[in-house]
Amino acid sequence: MSQVARLAGDAIGLRALRSFAEIIRTGSATAAGRNLGMTQPAVSRIIAQLESAVGFELFYRDRGRLVPTKDALLLAEEVELALAGLQRVSSLVRDIAASATGELRVVSPPSFSEGLLPDMVARFVARNPGVRFNLDSRSVDTTKAMIATRVADCGFMKLPIDEPDLEAETLVASGSVCVLPETHKLAARAALTPMDLHGEPLVLLGSGRQWRAQVDHAFAQYRLRPTVAIETHTHGSACALAARGIGIAIVNALLARSYIRAPLVARPFEPPITHEYAFVTSALSRPSRLTIEFREEARRYFAAMMP
């Protein structure tokens, strides 16, 4: 049993973990106490007890704010997962007691949850009135952990996924496009290559991602390097910047389609860069009835979108 699980095993430990998580979010014992319905001295006392229990300092003060130590940041992600798991148990108990239809917790990348999930969820709720959704976006590693441990019922992730405790079904594949104003000189071309984009200011998704490495490699094949005007982290912001003439955005065609409207146009990026997404569940247990039905909805959604 992990140290977090042991600490959560009694009332004081659970209260301490909630106080700890709230201070991580707010940076203040006063704000944490207000959100939890407790006084600032009570929160401070609980954190002191938690520090004594774990054996290391969690926060230091900086001009009135509580700043987490490096050790606290390492602990924070597991605490969030533990609290989310407890919340899921509470929700399940309420559903069983009330004979409710149920709840689905789905985790996916931010651009996926903003651009594709709303329509998918709306279609599912229309067929299954009363189903509640909890939509979440986390880092890749946290997403994997949430699905594997069933903190989340399911999720959408970009392939490849090499995890023995996850079950992944490929749902959709799409190419990459250049998004630019319709008045741009390159908008008349049927497709755009790194040679066409040489010297043009570009809006690219943040460095360090596999997708960004693929874009850099495509330019390297032409012995070129992309001229990066702005780096961002969502497809929505990339397209918004392109609409304002900041630069040409190179993005995933599937995730960008919700944001491409006048005065923007999209042109295929060549050489092709393909993106595959999968519906992911835990391989350690059978998916719930609602999860299986939602997977069917996702299949129908993408079959209609990309025949």
Secondary structure, DSSP 4 states (H G I P E B T S, - for coil): --HHHHHTTSHHHHHHHHHHHHHHHHS-HHHHHHHHT--HHHHHHHHHHHHHHHTS--EEEETTEEEEPHHHHHHHHHHHHHHHHHHHHHHHHHHHHHT---EEEEE--HHHHHHTHHHHHHHHHHHSTT-EEEEE---HHHHHHHHHTTSSSEEEEESP---TTEEEEEEEEE-EEEEEETTSGGGGSSSB-TTTTTT-EEEEEPTTSHHHHHHHHHHHTTT---EEEEEES-HHHHHHHHHTTS-EEEEEHHHHGGG--TTEEEEEBSS---EEEEEEEESSSPPPHHHHHHHHHHHHHHHHH--
